[in-house]
Amino acid sequence: MFLHEKTYDIDELARHNLHIHTRFSGCAKPEMTSRDIIKTAEAAGLEMIAMTDHNYIDKQNAVAQQRYDILREIADMETNVKVYIGAELSSYGVGKFADDIACDNSLDYRLYTTNHYHQKYWEHPEVKTPRAYAEHMLAIIDGVIESGRADCFAHPFMSGYIHAFDDFKDVTRAFTDNELGDIMKKAYEHEIAWEINVPAVMKDPEFHKRYFNIGKEIGVVFNMGTDAHLLCNIDPKQFADKLKIMLY
């Protein structure tokens, strides 16, 4: 896994940022060049980062080529930051992936999203209820675990991309503690980590406190990610105090 030691100390977790988008992600700003990302991370005193661009179904396996482009860009850089070049990969339905296994295997870090329901190609449950979405998300996550493709889940269980309800948090409330515990334990047994995604925590702190405490009780590995699209969001330490209030 991608932390040297398991920890539930937010200050320790904030020394790593394993969810950063470069300019290759259409949603990221042009300032997010790989060289400037590394310079910003080093100036912030981070120990480890991962560049995790989106892999869309209409540009299948593009992140595998982008990895080599990034490697060329940073080839002459000297840095104390450990740099992984991975991707935010997509499982858009149960057992359905927006890339092939060779793409996954070419990456340093495979961060899987299972809840980008705003994408046109994403599958939705037949019945549009909060409980149905919770069950659907659990089934997709279970499929990723069984596939052996993932190193970590990106913003897991987050429901902000579901636009079917007045309050997206109705979906996160629909997960039972036992369900969360069972799926988190299964992922841990398959050496898959769970992300503390800063924007997701800020949007739904009630759920993420429950998620974090269940994970601690089971003993899972958490990875920190800010989902950075701007250089100013690369350093997780700036969010640490807020995260402590929300998660502890």
N, C-alpha and C positions, 0 to 999 in steps of 0.2 A: 504494500500500500504506500501511499505517497506522503506519509508523515513518518519521521524517524521514530517517534514515540507517540503512543496514544495519549491524548490529553483532552481534558474538558475545561481547561483554563483559556478563557477568551483571549487574554494577552498573548499566550503562547500560540494559539491558533492564528492570531492576526499577524504573525510573522511570515505567513504564507498567503499567497493569493492564487488559487488554482482555477480561476474563471475570469479570463481577460480576453476581450475581443480586439483583434487588430483591424486595420483598414480593409482587410479582405472580407470582413463581415459588412454587409451593406448597411447595417444599423449603427456601425461604429463611425466615429468622426475621423476625418483625414489625418488628424494629428496622431492617430494610433498606429504609428509605424513600429515595427519590431524593435528597432534600435532605440527609439525614444521611450518605448515601454520599459526596456531593460534599464536605461539610464534613470528613469523615474523610480523604478523599483529599487535600484541600488541607492539612490539618494534618500529613499525612505527607510533604508536599512532592512529591507525584506531579505529573507533567506532563500525563498523558493517561489517561483511563479510558473504558471502554465498559460500559454496562449491557446485559446479554445474557440476558434471560429466556427460559425454555423456550417453544417453540411446539409444543403437542401436537396429535395428529391429531384428537382429539375436540373441540378448541377451535381449529379451523383459522383462521389469520390473526389470532388474538387479539392478537398482539404488535404488529400494525400500529396497532390502536386504543390499546394501552397506550403506544405511543410518544407519541401526542398527550396522553394523560393525564399522562405524566411531564413533557412539555414545559410543560404548564400548571402543574404543581407547582413547577417550578424557574424559571418565567418571570421572577421578580423577583430572582433570585439573581445576585450578582456573584462571580465566581471566576476565578482564574488557571489553573484546570485545564481542559484541553480535554476536553469531554464528548461522547461519541458514544452514541446510543441505538440499539441494535441488537437482536439476538436470537441465542439458541442454537437454530438451526434443525436439522431432522432430515431425513436421507435414510435411510429405513428399509429400503430394498432397492435393487437396481440400477435407477437411473432413477426411483425412487419418492420423493416428497417430501411432507412433512406440511403444506405450504402451497402457495399459488400464486405465480406469478412476480411478480404485482403487489405482494404482501406483501413479497417480497424487495426489490423496487425501492424500497419506501417507507422502508427502514431505512438508518441511517448505517453499520452494520457488520454483516456477515452471517457469523456464526461457525457453521460447519456441523459437526454431529456425525454420525458414520457408524457408531458402535459402541455405541449404547444398547440392547444385546441384552436387557436386563432388562424393557424395555417389551413389553407383550402384543402389540402390533401389529408389532413388529420381525420382519423375516424372518430365518430362520436357514438355513444350508446344509443340503442334504438329508442329507449324511453328517456326523456330529458328531465330527470329529477336529480337533486343533489346526491341521493343515495346511489343512483345508477352511475353517475359520473365517478363517485368514489370507488365503486366496484370495478368500473372500467379501468381506472387508473391503476388499481392494485393488480389487475390481470395483466396489463401491459408491463408493469414493473416486474412481475413474476416471470414473464416471458424473457425479459432482458437478463434477469438473474440466471435463468436456465440456459440461456444462449452462451454464457461465458464471455460476453463481449465488453463488459463495462468495468471501469476502475472506480467510478463514482457516479452517483445520481445528481443531476443538476436541479436546483430548486424543487426538490421532491414534494409531491402532494399539493404544491401551490395551485390555486384555482383561479388566479387572476386572469388567465387567458380564456376562461370560459365566460361567454357573454350571454348566457341563457337566463341569468338570475339577477334580481335587483341587488343582491348581496352575494358576491362570489364566496364569501366565508361560510355560506350554508353548506358548501361542498366539504370544506375541511372539517366542519362540525359533524359531518356524516360519517367520518372515519371513527371506528371504535378504537379504544386503547389496545385491545387484544389484537386487532388487525394490524395496527401500526407496529406493535411489538413483534408479531410473528414475521412480518415481511422484512423488518429491519434486522431481525436475528438471522433470517435466511440469507440476506445479502451479506451480512458479516461472515457467515459460514462459508460463503463463496468469495471471500476477500474483496468485497465491494464496499466502498466508503459512502457516507452520506454527506451532502453539502449543507453547510450553514451559509445560505445565500443571503447576503445583506439586504438587498431590496425586498426580497420575499419576507424576511423577518419583520422589516419595517411596516409592510403592508398588512401583515396578519400576525401580530405578536402573540396573541392568545394561543393560536394553534402551535406556533413554533416553540413556545415554552413547554407545551405538552410533548411535542416531538423531541425536543432536546432532552427533557427529563427521562422519557422512555428510552431514548438511545443510551443515555448514561447508565440507566439501570441495567440494560442488557449488556453494555460494554462495547458498543460499536465504535468504529472510527469515524470521526467527523473531519471534513476538510473545509477550509474557509474559502469563500469566493465572493468577490464584490460584483461580478457580472459587469466589469468595467467597460464602458464605451467611450470614456474620456480619461485623459491622463490624470486629472484631479481625483479620480475615483480608484486609482490603483492601490493606494495604501490603505489596508483594512484597519490599521491602528486608529485612524481618525474616527472610526465608528465603534470602537471597542466599548466605550463607556455606555453608549446607548444600548448596545447588545447585551451588556451585563444586566442592565435594568430590565430588559425585556425577557431574557432567558433564565436568569437566576431566580 
